[in-house]
Amino acid sequence: MKRSLPLIFLLVFTITLYGQKDSINISGALAQKDFSREASNIIVSIYPVPVRDNSFTIKTDKDISFVKITNVIGQDIFRIKYSDPQQLIRIFLESPKRGMYLVTIIFSDGIRVVKKIMVEQTE
């Protein structure tokens, strides 16, 4: 029994190293992937902040083809697809509740940007 203990340890150690080698290969491949469709250089303005009077404006430097608004638990409260992409869009919400919402914007070239908005109740 004592003689097989080092052999078992060596076997487990070898399997562990092999598993780490695979994860290094995967992460290296992801790091080399071309992320040319990143949305880091797109300017998106949403105003007013916080949103009041059930409406807000989205202004970008690229053509918007789709807008979706979801609450924080993932329920869609608004969605619209534009057949004629636009750079300035006014969104009207039907009596939204006070809280945080996610605005998903998809541009005509397929790039997706998600922004957070805060909705305040009108007084």
FENSUL-V525795 format. One record per residue. N is the residue number from 1. RES is the residue in one letter. PSI is psi in whole degrees, 0 to 359 (none if undefined). BURIAL is 1 if it has 24 or more other C-alpha atoms within 12 Angstrom, else 0. Layout:
N|RES|PSI|BURIAL / N|RES|PSI|BURIAL
This chain:
1|M|317|0 / 2|K|330|0 / 3|R|330|0 / 4|S|343|0 / 5|L|313|0 / 6|P|326|0 / 7|L|319|0 / 8|I|317|0 / 9|F|316|0 / 10|L|320|0 / 11|L|314|0 / 12|V|319|0 / 13|F|318|0 / 14|T|317|0 / 15|I|319|0 / 16|T|315|0 / 17|L|320|0 / 18|Y|319|0 / 19|G|320|0 / 20|Q|325|0 / 21|K|318|0 / 22|D|318|0 / 23|S|328|0 / 24|I|319|0 / 25|N|319|0 / 26|I|313|0 / 27|S|326|0 / 28|G|321|0 / 29|A|322|0 / 30|L|324|0 / 31|A|330|0 / 32|Q|349|0 / 33|K|144|0 / 34|D|115|0 / 35|F|56|0 / 36|S|345|0 / 37|R|25|0 / 38|E|151|0 / 39|A|20|0 / 40|S|337|0 / 41|N|10|0 / 42|I|132|0 / 43|I|120|0 / 44|V|123|1 / 45|S|130|1 / 46|I|126|1 / 47|Y|155|1 / 48|P|157|0 / 49|V|123|0 / 50|P|160|0 / 51|V|130|1 / 52|R|166|1 / 53|D|27|0 / 54|N|20|1 / 55|S|155|1 / 56|F|169|1 / 57|T|140|1 / 58|I|126|1 / 59|K|130|0 / 60|T|173|1 / 61|D|4|0 / 62|K|164|1 / 63|D|127|1 / 64|I|131|1 / 65|S|344|1 / 66|F|138|1 / 67|V|133|1 / 68|K|138|1 / 69|I|127|1 / 70|T|152|1 / 71|N|179|1 / 72|V|348|0 / 73|I|9|0 / 74|G|6|0 / 75|Q|131|0 / 76|D|128|0 / 77|I|347|1 / 78|F|140|1 / 79|R|142|0 / 80|I|139|1 / 81|K|132|0 / 82|Y|123|0 / 83|S|333|0 / 84|D|95|0 / 85|P|144|0 / 86|Q|161|0 / 87|Q|345|1 / 88|L|118|0 / 89|I|136|1 / 90|R|124|0 / 91|I|131|1 / 92|F|123|0 / 93|L|144|1 / 94|E|107|0 / 95|S|67|0 / 96|P|151|1 / 97|K|155|0 / 98|R|135|0 / 99|G|190|0 / 100|M|138|0 / 101|Y|156|1 / 102|L|129|1 / 103|V|115|1 / 104|T|123|1 / 105|I|126|1 / 106|I|126|1 / 107|F|168|1 / 108|S|338|0 / 109|D|6|0 / 110|G|354|0 / 111|I|139|0 / 112|R|135|1 / 113|V|137|1 / 114|V|128|1 / 115|K|153|1 / 116|K|142|1 / 117|I|155|1 / 118|M|128|1 / 119|V|128|1 / 120|E|149|0 / 121|Q|142|0 / 122|T|144|0 / 123|E|none|0
